[in-house]
Amino acid sequence: MSHTNQNPLRLMPAPETVTVELLYRTFGDVLIPLEKLRLQYFRNLNEQTFASDLDNGRIPLPVTTLKDSRKSFKYVHIRHLASWIDIRAYSADEEQAKKQTDSTQQNQ
């Protein structure tokens, strides 16, 4: 049975359990309202810039609603946020290791 009209799944790597738990303690729900997310992690962005960055993919988090309506509240699922945080932390770790390797090689 094929589902040719079905969109392919685009799953991020599974988030660390501890990241999900800490986010749940911070936000208290699995669906995080966009405004709470903006205030917690993107205080440097105003509402319009934050919405634009989500829309154009500069902040690559899927936005969901509970009802198909323009007026519906918009949320980010806790697992998407946790996964993105873990990816960013891993990237920072890789960048730091690269800098240290480059620095060590220059000193030899």
All heavy atoms as an XYZ file, in Angstrom:
888
protein
N       0.851     -1.179      0.000
C       0.000      0.000      0.000
C       0.894      1.239      0.000
O       1.750      1.392      0.856
C      -0.892     -0.034      1.232
C      -1.766      1.165      1.382
S      -2.761      1.077      2.874
C      -4.338      0.884      2.133
N       0.740      2.109     -0.968
C       1.584      3.296     -1.018
C       0.749      4.540     -0.770
O      -0.429      4.600     -1.111
C       2.306      3.374     -2.349
O       1.608      4.141     -3.268
N       1.407      5.507     -0.174
C       0.753      6.779      0.133
C       1.532      7.874     -0.580
O       2.312      8.599      0.030
C       0.724      7.030      1.638
C      -0.051      6.007      2.395
N      -1.419      6.013      2.427
C       0.334      4.942      3.119
C      -1.848      4.996      3.162
N      -0.791      4.334      3.580
N       1.347      7.989     -1.877
C       2.128      8.936     -2.661
C       1.808     10.387     -2.344
O       2.637     11.253     -2.566
C       1.914      8.691     -4.170
O       0.519      8.761     -4.445
C       2.471      7.342     -4.579
N       0.631     10.661     -1.818
C       0.275     12.040     -1.503
C       0.627     12.423     -0.066
O       0.338     13.517      0.370
C      -1.216     12.290     -1.758
C      -2.107     11.418     -0.895
O      -1.637     10.466     -0.283
N      -3.386     11.739     -0.862
N       1.280     11.532      0.647
C       1.639     11.788      2.044
C       3.006     12.460      2.107
O       3.940     12.055      1.420
C       1.666     10.471      2.807
C       1.759     10.636      4.297
C       1.608      9.295      5.002
O       1.772      8.248      4.397
N       1.301      9.342      6.262
N       3.123     13.490      2.940
C       4.396     14.179      3.108
C       5.400     13.272      3.805
O       5.034     12.539      4.731
C       4.224     15.456      3.932
C       3.468     16.528      3.186
O       3.475     16.542      1.959
N       2.819     17.417      3.911
N       6.671     13.339      3.407
C       7.675     12.534      4.101
C       7.916     13.071      5.513
O       7.785     14.275      5.754
C       8.922     12.694      3.241
C       8.716     13.969      2.497
C       7.233     14.126      2.332
N       8.255     12.194      6.419
C       8.567     12.610      7.782
C       9.953     13.236      7.818
O      10.880     12.740      7.182
C       8.525     11.409      8.729
C       7.159     10.797      8.968
C       7.297      9.556      9.836
C       6.232     11.788      9.634
N      10.079     14.307      8.561
C      11.381     14.954      8.741
C      11.662     14.997     10.236
O      11.397     15.987     10.902
C      11.354     16.358      8.159
C      11.222     16.393      6.659
C      11.203     17.809      6.187
N      10.136     18.536      6.856
C       9.126     19.122      6.236
N       9.040     19.087      4.946
N       8.201     19.761      6.904
N      12.171     13.912     10.737
C      12.421     13.821     12.172
C      13.826     14.297     12.504
O      14.791     13.964     11.827
C      12.244     12.375     12.645
C      10.848     11.784     12.461
C      10.848     10.326     12.854
C       9.829     12.562     13.265
N      13.938     15.067     13.566
C      15.234     15.473     14.096
C      15.778     14.306     14.904
O      15.036     13.391     15.252
C      15.075     16.686     15.005
C      14.580     17.923     14.337
S      14.417     19.223     15.581
C      14.216     20.644     14.559
N      17.066     14.342     15.244
C      17.557     13.299     16.149
C      16.786     13.336     17.466
O      16.320     14.393     17.892
C      19.021     13.693     16.376
C      19.369     14.596     15.250
C      18.098     15.269     14.828
N      16.656     12.177     18.088
C      15.935     12.109     19.365
C      16.635     12.975     20.404
O      17.860     12.925     20.532
C      15.854     10.671     19.839
N      15.873     13.749     21.149
C      16.493     14.605     22.162
C      16.935     13.803     23.376
O      16.441     12.700     23.624
C      15.366     15.571     22.535
C      14.115     14.817     22.256
C      14.429     13.934     21.079
N      17.857     14.371     24.107
C      18.284     13.783     25.371
C      17.103     13.847     26.352
O      16.403     14.859     26.424
C      19.463     14.557     25.960
C      20.712     14.545     25.106
C      21.438     13.224     25.198
O      21.326     12.538     26.235
O      22.126     12.879     24.228
N      16.906     12.790     27.087
C      15.801     12.735     28.052
C      15.906     13.856     29.072
O      14.906     14.484     29.428
C      15.790     11.373     28.770
O      15.725     10.355     27.780
C      14.607     11.242     29.692
N      17.104     14.126     29.524
C      17.289     15.159     30.541
C      16.904     16.534     29.998
O      16.339     17.359     30.724
C      18.732     15.148     31.100
C      19.748     15.587     30.062
C      18.835     15.997     32.345
N      17.157     16.787     28.721
C      16.772     18.072     28.124
C      15.262     18.227     28.124
O      14.732     19.279     28.493
C      17.320     18.186     26.687
O      18.716     17.916     26.678
C      17.078     19.577     26.124
N      14.551     17.166     27.735
C      13.086     17.206     27.736
C      12.574     17.438     29.157
O      11.675     18.260     29.383
C      12.494     15.910     27.139
C      10.977     15.906     27.258
C      12.914     15.741     25.694
N      13.136     16.733     30.131
C      12.691     16.879     31.518
C      12.901     18.295     32.032
O      12.015     18.863     32.693
C      13.429     15.884     32.410
C      13.008     14.443     32.192
C      13.851     13.448     32.966
O      14.700     13.866     33.793
O      13.665     12.244     32.748
N      14.051     18.869     31.742
C      14.322     20.230     32.213
C      13.404     21.247     31.527
O      12.931     22.195     32.169
C      15.789     20.587     31.996
C      16.762     19.825     32.898
C      18.199     20.082     32.479
C      16.558     20.210     34.357
N      13.143     21.053     30.240
C      12.204     21.950     29.558
C      10.799     21.806     30.132
O      10.081     22.795     30.289
C      12.197     21.672     28.054
C      13.417     22.159     27.285
C      13.398     21.634     25.858
C      13.493     23.675     27.303
N      10.407     20.583     30.465
C       9.081     20.377     31.049
C       8.990     21.090     32.397
O       7.969     21.707     32.710
C       8.765     18.884     31.205
C       7.338     18.659     31.626
C       6.321     18.678     30.683
C       6.999     18.471     32.960
C       4.996     18.513     31.060
C       5.687     18.304     33.344
C       4.683     18.319     32.388
O       3.383     18.170     32.759
N      10.053     21.032     33.170
C      10.050     21.756     34.456
C       9.958     23.263     34.234
O       9.333     23.982     35.016
C      11.308     21.439     35.245
C      11.322     20.053     35.820
C      12.558     19.837     36.639
N      12.754     18.427     36.899
C      13.848     17.920     37.426
N      14.855     18.703     37.741
N      13.941     16.634     37.627
N      10.597     23.739     33.176
C      10.597     25.170     32.881
C       9.239     25.643     32.379
O       8.712     26.659     32.828
C      11.672     25.510     31.832
O      12.945     25.129     32.348
C      11.674     26.979     31.480
N       8.653     24.887     31.432
C       7.425     25.336     30.774
C       6.163     24.663     31.294
O       5.068     25.175     31.093
C       7.536     25.138     29.257
C       8.563     26.036     28.624
C       9.786     25.534     28.224
C       8.308     27.382     28.425
C      10.742     26.358     27.646
C       9.247     28.213     27.851
C      10.472     27.693     27.459
N       6.271     23.473     31.894
C       5.118     22.821     32.503
C       4.144     22.165     31.549
O       3.036     21.814     31.955
N       4.515     21.985     30.285
C       3.621     21.362     29.319
C       4.457     20.870     28.142
O       5.599     21.299     27.965
C       2.583     22.371     28.829
C       1.346     21.717     28.242
O       1.377     20.503     27.970
O       0.350     22.426     28.045
N       3.874     19.991     27.330
C       4.594     19.500     26.153
C       4.459     20.453     24.974
O       5.277     20.424     24.057
C       4.159     18.073     25.742
C       4.507     17.079     26.817
C       2.698     18.022     25.390
N       3.435     21.276     24.992
C       3.290     22.310     23.971
C       3.659     23.652     24.589
O       3.073     24.080     25.579
C       1.858     22.355     23.438
C       1.420     21.146     22.632
C      -0.043     21.288     22.224
C       2.291     20.950     21.414
N       4.642     24.293     23.983
C       5.157     25.549     24.523
C       4.636     26.703     23.675
O       4.909     26.764     22.468
C       6.698     25.540     24.512
C       7.214     24.338     25.299
C       7.247     26.848     25.050
C       8.670     24.031     25.081
N       3.860     27.608     24.273
C       3.379     28.762     23.515
C       4.562     29.581     22.973
O       5.577     29.756     23.651
C       2.590     29.579     24.546
C       2.232     28.595     25.616
C       3.372     27.619     25.648
N       4.425     30.063     21.749
C       5.524     30.794     21.116
C       5.994     31.985     21.940
O       7.190     32.251     22.025
C       5.116     31.257     19.714
C       4.961     30.178     18.656
C       4.687     30.807     17.295
C       6.183     29.286     18.585
N       5.057     32.697     22.549
C       5.465     33.876     23.322
C       6.307     33.485     24.532
O       7.282     34.153     24.853
C       4.244     34.705     23.738
C       4.582     36.003     24.433
C       5.455     36.963     23.605
O       5.591     36.799     22.378
O       6.015     37.901     24.206
N       5.952     32.392     25.205
C       6.770     31.932     26.333
C       8.161     31.512     25.862
O       9.153     31.789     26.519
C       6.098     30.756     27.050
C       4.992     31.140     27.975
C       4.521     29.934     28.769
C       3.496     30.303     29.787
N       3.090     29.146     30.608
N       8.211     30.848     24.722
C       9.492     30.437     24.153
C      10.335     31.651     23.811
O      11.526     31.706     24.130
C       9.254     29.583     22.901
C      10.490     29.129     22.144
C      11.339     28.206     23.000
C      10.086     28.438     20.851
N       9.720     32.639     23.189
C      10.444     33.860     22.829
C      10.990     34.567     24.058
O      12.158     34.954     24.102
C       9.530     34.820     22.049
C      10.268     36.068     21.543
C       9.316     37.050     20.894
N       8.480     37.728     21.854
C       8.864     38.784     22.584
N      10.071     39.285     22.460
N       8.026     39.345     23.431
N      10.155     34.681     25.082
C      10.603     35.376     26.296
C      11.706     34.613     27.023
O      12.586     35.219     27.622
C       9.412     35.609     27.227
C       8.382     36.618     26.735
C       7.171     36.635     27.655
C       8.998     38.002     26.602
N      11.678     33.298     26.975
C      12.670     32.494     27.683
C      14.013     32.460     26.944
O      15.058     32.616     27.561
C      12.155     31.066     27.869
C      13.096     30.151     28.616
C      13.240     30.490     30.086
O      12.328     31.037     30.705
N      14.384     30.192     30.659
N      13.983     32.249     25.628
C      15.219     32.003     24.890
C      15.552     33.018     23.804
O      16.672     33.023     23.302
C      15.176     30.609     24.246
C      15.198     29.505     25.254
C      14.113     28.652     25.396
C      16.290     29.315     26.092
C      14.130     27.626     26.326
C      16.313     28.304     27.031
C      15.231     27.462     27.139
O      15.235     26.458     28.062
N      14.610     33.847     23.417
C      14.838     34.785     22.323
C      14.427     36.196     22.720
O      13.788     36.917     21.948
C      14.056     34.337     21.073
C      14.450     32.981     20.577
C      13.728     31.859     20.959
C      15.538     32.817     19.749
C      14.083     30.599     20.508
C      15.916     31.565     19.285
C      15.177     30.450     19.676
N      14.812     36.608     23.921
C      14.433     37.939     24.418
C      14.966     39.058     23.534
O      14.438     40.156     23.531
C      14.942     38.134     25.837
C      14.150     37.389     26.874
C      14.765     37.621     28.223
N      16.037     36.905     28.253
C      16.370     36.022     29.165
N      15.573     35.783     30.164
N      17.521     35.402     29.108
N      16.048     38.768     22.799
C      16.634     39.788     21.935
C      15.801     40.048     20.678
O      16.046     41.014     19.967
C      18.046     39.392     21.520
C      18.077     38.062     20.788
O      17.413     37.114     21.174
N      18.863     37.989     19.729
N      14.817     39.193     20.410
C      13.966     39.348     19.228
C      12.590     39.863     19.633
O      12.003     39.377     20.599
C      13.794     38.001     18.513
C      15.063     37.306     18.037
C      14.724     35.961     17.414
C      15.826     38.174     17.055
N      12.086     40.830     18.869
C      10.710     41.256     19.126
C       9.759     40.237     18.514
O      10.187     39.309     17.819
C      10.458     42.683     18.621
C      10.585     42.806     17.117
O      10.268     41.891     16.365
N      11.057     43.964     16.676
N       8.472     40.392     18.741
C       7.483     39.411     18.282
C       7.523     39.217     16.762
O       7.459     38.090     16.271
C       6.076     39.828     18.707
C       5.847     39.734     20.197
C       4.469     40.239     20.596
O       3.517     40.050     19.810
O       4.353     40.807     21.691
N       7.649     40.324     16.018
C       7.634     40.236     14.563
C       8.889     39.537     14.039
O       8.802     38.686     13.141
C       7.521     41.629     13.923
C       6.196     42.310     14.146
C       6.071     42.929     15.541
O       7.070     43.202     16.207
N       4.850     43.124     15.994
N      10.049     39.867     14.574
C      11.294     39.251     14.131
C      11.307     37.769     14.474
O      11.728     36.938     13.663
C      12.507     39.952     14.775
O      12.452     41.345     14.462
C      13.816     39.371     14.272
N      10.840     37.428     15.652
C      10.767     36.030     16.063
C       9.856     35.239     15.129
O      10.228     34.176     14.630
C      10.281     35.941     17.512
C      10.188     34.547     18.047
C      11.305     33.740     18.144
C       8.976     34.037     18.486
C      11.221     32.444     18.644
C       8.876     32.755     18.996
C      10.007     31.957     19.076
N       8.675     35.772     14.841
C       7.742     35.098     13.943
C       8.342     34.957     12.547
O       8.229     33.901     11.911
C       6.416     35.858     13.882
N       9.013     35.990     12.081
C       9.646     35.949     10.768
C      10.756     34.895     10.723
O      10.872     34.150      9.746
C      10.206     37.329     10.430
O      10.948     37.290      9.243
N      11.567     34.844     11.771
C      12.659     33.858     11.829
C      12.127     32.425     11.868
O      12.738     31.517     11.309
C      13.563     34.116     13.025
C      14.492     35.308     12.821
O      14.471     35.899     11.718
O      15.235     35.646     13.757
N      10.986     32.221     12.506
C      10.357     30.893     12.484
C       9.822     30.580     11.089
O      10.001     29.471     10.583
C       9.218     30.821     13.505
C       9.622     30.675     14.959
C       8.426     30.915     15.866
C      10.241     29.326     15.235
N       9.195     31.566     10.464
C       8.599     31.356      9.139
C       9.635     31.080      8.059
O       9.432     30.241      7.197
C       7.751     32.562      8.721
C       6.441     32.660      9.480
O       6.005     31.647     10.072
O       5.853     33.763      9.487
N      10.752     31.793      8.103
C      11.743     31.638      7.038
C      12.809     30.575      7.347
O      13.715     30.361      6.558
C      12.388     32.979      6.671
C      13.250     33.551      7.782
O      13.809     32.838      8.596
N      13.360     34.867      7.803
N      12.699     29.916      8.501
C      13.598     28.819      8.816
C      14.895     29.198      9.500
O      15.747     28.338      9.750
N      15.089     30.482      9.813
C      16.302     30.865     10.548
C      16.309     30.227     11.932
O      17.354     29.924     12.472
C      16.403     32.383     10.657
C      16.639     33.031      9.296
C      16.729     34.502      9.411
N      18.142     34.820      9.627
C      18.569     35.995      9.997
N      17.720     36.975     10.218
N      19.850     36.220     10.168
N      15.130     30.061     12.497
C      14.950     29.263     13.710
C      14.165     28.037     13.242
O      12.973     28.122     12.992
C      14.169     30.029     14.801
C      14.909     31.305     15.190
C      13.949     29.138     16.020
C      14.138     32.210     16.132
N      14.846     26.895     13.084
C      14.219     25.735     12.434
C      13.364     24.887     13.365
O      13.632     23.708     13.579
C      15.425     24.957     11.909
C      16.498     25.244     12.909
C      16.256     26.662     13.356
N      12.330     25.484     13.919
C      11.420     24.756     14.799
C      10.042     24.680     14.162
O       9.487     25.708     13.755
C      11.311     25.461     16.162
C      12.552     25.422     17.026
C      12.379     26.344     18.227
C      12.842     24.002     17.476
N       9.469     23.479     14.064
C       8.111     23.364     13.543
C       7.107     23.987     14.510
O       7.205     23.798     15.719
C       7.880     21.857     13.437
C       9.192     21.211     13.653
C      10.069     22.192     14.355
N       6.190     24.740     13.966
C       5.147     25.384     14.770
C       3.853     24.608     14.547
O       3.519     24.243     13.434
C       4.974     26.859     14.360
C       3.815     27.504     15.105
C       6.266     27.629     14.614
N       3.152     24.347     15.641
C       1.909     23.581     15.553
C       0.771     24.349     16.211
O       0.999     25.258     17.013
C       2.074     22.193     16.213
O       0.934     21.408     15.921
C       2.250     22.297     17.712
N      -0.436     23.984     15.841
C      -1.640     24.518     16.462
C      -2.540     23.337     16.814
O      -2.345     22.230     16.330
C      -2.409     25.462     15.510
O      -2.798     24.727     14.353
C      -1.569     26.660     15.115
N      -3.526     23.580     17.638
C      -4.466     22.525     17.991
C      -5.733     22.574     17.148
O      -6.566     21.685     17.233
C      -4.811     22.602     19.481
C      -3.638     22.324     20.418
C      -4.070     22.498     21.864
C      -3.091     20.930     20.184
N      -5.847     23.618     16.340
C      -7.030     23.760     15.496
C      -6.610     24.477     14.216
O      -5.741     25.343     14.247
C      -8.086     24.583     16.239
C      -9.400     24.675     15.531
C     -10.412     25.416     16.378
C     -11.716     25.502     15.594
N     -12.664     26.379     16.231
N      -7.195     24.094     13.108
C      -6.887     24.747     11.840
C      -7.643     26.061     11.735
O      -8.757     26.126     11.214
C      -7.243     23.832     10.655
C      -6.330     22.641     10.560
O      -5.175     22.737     11.008
O      -6.775     21.601     10.034
N      -7.025     27.087     12.259
C      -7.619     28.419     12.234
C      -6.491     29.431     12.334
O      -5.495     29.200     13.027
C      -8.576     28.590     13.422
O      -8.934     29.943     13.583
N      -6.640     30.540     11.641
C      -5.611     31.586     11.699
C      -5.462     32.158     13.107
O      -4.418     32.651     13.475
C      -5.949     32.706     10.732
C      -5.764     32.316      9.278
C      -6.220     33.427      8.365
N      -5.870     34.738      8.862
C      -5.179     35.635      8.191
N      -4.781     35.383      6.977
N      -4.905     36.816      8.718
N      -6.529     32.109     13.886
C      -6.511     32.677     15.231
C      -6.035     31.694     16.296
O      -5.920     32.055     17.456
C      -7.898     33.202     15.595
C      -8.332     34.379     14.750
C      -9.693     34.875     15.175
C     -10.127     36.046     14.333
N     -11.441     36.562     14.743
N      -5.777     30.460     15.913
C      -5.344     29.446     16.887
C      -4.011     29.840     17.514
O      -3.145     30.412     16.852
C      -5.187     28.090     16.211
O      -6.424     27.583     15.823
N      -3.862     29.499     18.769
C      -2.591     29.710     19.427
C      -1.542     28.819     18.779
O      -1.827     27.702     18.363
C      -2.686     29.386     20.924
C      -3.449     30.418     21.705
C      -4.715     30.140     22.173
C      -2.893     31.659     21.956
C      -5.431     31.092     22.888
C      -3.595     32.623     22.666
C      -4.871     32.329     23.140
N      -0.320     29.314     18.715
C       0.767     28.578     18.078
C       1.734     28.086     19.152
O       2.022     28.791     20.123
C       1.480     29.453     17.067
C       0.569     29.827     15.917
C       1.273     30.700     14.921
C       0.298     31.037     13.787
N       0.889     31.919     12.821
N       2.213     26.871     18.922
C       3.077     26.206     19.895
C       4.271     25.552     19.200
O       4.236     25.288     18.006
C       2.319     25.078     20.605
C       1.049     25.498     21.287
C      -0.180     25.410     20.636
C       1.066     25.964     22.600
C      -1.352     25.769     21.270
C      -0.111     26.337     23.234
C      -1.318     26.240     22.560
O      -2.474     26.605     23.190
N       5.280     25.249     20.013
C       6.382     24.377     19.617
C       6.330     23.179     20.551
O       6.159     23.338     21.761
C       7.744     25.109     19.726
C       8.900     24.150     19.591
C       7.835     26.201     18.675
N       6.448     21.988     19.990
C       6.429     20.779     20.807
C       7.746     20.675     21.564
O       8.820     20.985     21.035
C       6.221     19.542     19.924
C       5.901     18.324     20.715
N       6.872     17.564     21.321
C       4.717     17.747     21.022
C       6.300     16.558     21.961
N       4.984     16.649     21.794
N       7.673     20.241     22.789
C       8.835     20.180     23.676
C       9.964     19.316     23.103
O      11.136     19.634     23.248
C       8.403     19.706     25.082
C       9.478     20.017     26.107
C       8.041     18.225     25.071
C       8.993     19.854     27.538
N       9.629     18.238     22.413
C      10.667     17.374     21.835
C      11.412     18.057     20.690
O      12.601     17.859     20.523
C      10.075     16.048     21.381
C       9.675     15.172     22.534
C       9.381     13.761     22.070
N       9.087     12.908     23.192
C      10.011     12.267     23.903
N      11.267     12.386     23.598
N       9.664     11.500     24.913
N      10.702     18.867     19.899
C      11.387     19.609     18.837
C      12.370     20.609     19.431
O      13.503     20.728     18.965
C      10.382     20.334     17.942
C       9.607     19.426     17.067
N       8.245     19.516     16.938
C       9.978     18.399     16.263
C       7.816     18.599     16.101
N       8.859     17.901     15.682
N      11.924     21.325     20.453
C      12.803     22.301     21.094
C      13.993     21.607     21.747
O      15.139     22.051     21.599
C      12.032     23.124     22.128
C      12.852     24.170     22.889
C      13.491     25.180     21.943
C      11.978     24.869     23.923
N      13.742     20.522     22.450
C      14.825     19.786     23.115
C      15.844     19.275     22.097
O      17.056     19.383     22.303
C      14.258     18.628     23.929
N      15.363     18.751     21.004
C      16.246     18.244     19.966
C      17.093     19.370     19.381
O      18.303     19.228     19.192
C      15.427     17.568     18.865
O      16.262     17.040     17.885
N      16.470     20.494     19.121
C      17.201     21.628     18.555
C      18.263     22.145     19.536
O      19.381     22.440     19.139
C      16.226     22.734     18.158
C      16.878     23.869     17.433
C      17.575     23.801     16.254
C      16.913     25.226     17.835
N      18.019     25.052     15.903
C      17.621     25.941     16.856
C      16.392     25.913     18.920
C      17.839     27.315     16.938
C      16.601     27.271     18.998
C      17.316     27.962     18.022
N      17.916     22.217     20.813
C      18.888     22.645     21.826
C      20.058     21.671     21.862
O      21.228     22.087     21.899
C      18.218     22.769     23.208
C      17.297     23.993     23.233
C      19.255     22.841     24.328
C      16.426     24.093     24.471
N      19.768     20.374     21.836
C      20.834     19.374     21.843
C      21.715     19.486     20.602
O      22.944     19.377     20.683
C      20.255     17.964     21.951
C      19.650     17.673     23.313
O      19.945     18.409     24.284
O      18.873     16.695     23.404
N      21.104     19.710     19.442
C      21.876     19.875     18.200
C      22.782     21.095     18.294
O      23.954     21.043     17.921
C      20.925     20.000     16.988
C      20.264     18.660     16.704
C      21.664     20.502     15.753
C      19.096     18.743     15.729
N      22.258     22.199     18.801
C      23.061     23.421     18.935
C      24.216     23.217     19.920
O      25.332     23.678     19.684
C      22.182     24.593     19.389
C      21.089     24.988     18.409
C      21.612     25.621     17.173
N      22.248     26.894     17.527
C      22.860     27.680     16.666
N      22.921     27.355     15.403
N      23.426     28.791     17.053
N      23.952     22.508     21.011
C      25.008     22.232     21.990
C      26.085     21.335     21.375
O      27.281     21.571     21.567
C      24.414     21.577     23.235
N      25.665     20.333     20.627
C      26.615     19.445     19.970
C      27.458     20.229     18.959
O      28.677     20.054     18.884
C      25.876     18.301     19.275
C      26.791     17.373     18.527
C      27.556     16.417     19.198
C      26.917     17.448     17.140
C      28.408     15.573     18.514
C      27.769     16.608     16.447
C      28.510     15.673     17.137
O      29.362     14.844     16.448
N      26.824     21.106     18.189
C      27.556     21.919     17.211
C      28.574     22.824     17.893
O      29.698     22.990     17.410
C      26.584     22.771     16.394
O      25.737     21.965     15.632
N      28.189     23.410     19.014
C      29.114     24.263     19.763
C      30.286     23.452     20.287
O      31.445     23.904     20.258
C      28.379     24.942     20.923
N      30.006     22.232     20.746
C      31.065     21.346     21.229
C      32.031     21.005     20.101
O      33.248     21.029     20.285
C      30.436     20.077     21.812
C      31.458     19.189     22.492
O      32.268     19.706     23.290
O      31.445     17.976     22.219
N      31.499     20.686     18.929
C      32.325     20.360     17.768
C      33.186     21.559     17.359
O      34.360     21.413     17.031
C      31.456     19.912     16.596
C      30.819     18.558     16.798
C      31.848     17.440     16.816
O      32.673     17.366     15.889
O      31.834     16.658     17.777
N      32.596     22.736     17.364
C      33.324     23.956     17.004
C      34.454     24.230     17.996
O      35.557     24.587     17.609
C      32.362     25.146     16.941
C      32.998     26.426     16.472
C      33.493     26.374     15.032
O      32.926     25.635     14.219
O      34.477     27.094     14.731
N      34.167     24.041     19.280
C      35.202     24.239     20.301
C      36.341     23.248     20.120
O      37.511     23.606     20.209
C      34.600     24.102     21.703
C      35.584     24.343     22.822
C      36.081     25.772     22.870
O      35.388     26.693     22.452
N      37.273     25.971     23.358
N      36.007     21.989     19.857
C      37.050     20.974     19.641
C      37.891     21.313     18.421
O      39.116     21.146     18.432
C      36.403     19.598     19.487
N      37.252     21.823     17.367
C      37.980     22.209     16.146
C      38.939     23.360     16.445
O      40.084     23.365     15.988
C      36.985     22.602     15.056
C      37.632     22.934     13.739
C      36.578     23.265     12.698
C      37.216     23.534     11.359
N      37.423     24.930     11.082
N      38.473     24.345     17.211
C      39.328     25.476     17.573
C      40.533     25.002     18.375
O      41.652     25.461     18.161
C      38.541     26.513     18.381
C      37.579     27.323     17.571
C      36.832     28.294     18.466
C      35.758     29.032     17.712
N      34.986     29.930     18.581
N      40.298     24.090     19.318
C      41.402     23.581     20.135
C      42.386     22.791     19.286
O      43.594     22.905     19.471
C      40.862     22.720     21.273
C      40.173     23.538     22.338
C      39.559     22.682     23.444
O      39.402     21.486     23.289
N      39.203     23.336     24.537
N      41.895     22.000     18.349
C      42.763     21.234     17.465
C      43.579     22.161     16.582
O      44.790     21.979     16.428
C      41.924     20.267     16.583
O      41.180     19.403     17.431
C      42.800     19.458     15.660
N      42.928     23.175     16.017
C      43.633     24.147     15.181
C      44.688     24.892     15.975
O      45.807     25.113     15.494
C      42.653     25.144     14.557
C      41.729     24.511     13.533
O      41.999     23.361     13.113
O      40.726     25.153     13.159
N      44.367     25.280     17.193
C      45.305     25.995     18.060
C      46.505     25.110     18.408
O      47.643     25.571     18.394
C      44.597     26.448     19.334
O      45.503     27.024     20.224
N      46.252     23.854     18.707
C      47.321     22.915     19.036
C      48.238     22.712     17.834
O      49.466     22.672     17.972
C      46.734     21.560     19.494
O      45.868     21.794     20.582
C      47.831     20.601     19.895
N      47.678     22.591     16.651
C      48.471     22.368     15.437
C      49.305     23.588     15.101
O      50.419     23.469     14.610
C      47.560     22.000     14.269
C      46.975     20.623     14.386
C      45.983     20.309     13.268
O      45.626     21.175     12.476
N      45.533     19.071     13.233
N      48.805     24.792     15.367
C      49.567     26.007     15.097
C      50.735     26.162     16.053
O      51.750     26.735     15.706
C      48.659     27.228     15.196
C      47.704     27.358     14.039
C      46.773     28.547     14.197
O      46.798     29.243     15.207
N      45.950     28.778     13.178
N      50.593     25.661     17.263
C      51.650     25.790     18.269
C      52.751     24.748     18.098
O      53.752     24.806     18.782
C      51.054     25.689     19.672
C      50.206     26.896     20.020
O      50.405     27.984     19.480
N      49.260     26.718     20.914
N      52.577     23.799     17.208
C      53.603     22.771     17.033
C      54.596     23.135     15.984
O      54.562     23.789     15.109
C      52.955     21.434     16.667
C      52.171     20.878     17.813
C      51.480     19.556     17.445
O      51.436     19.139     16.296
N      50.939     18.896     18.441
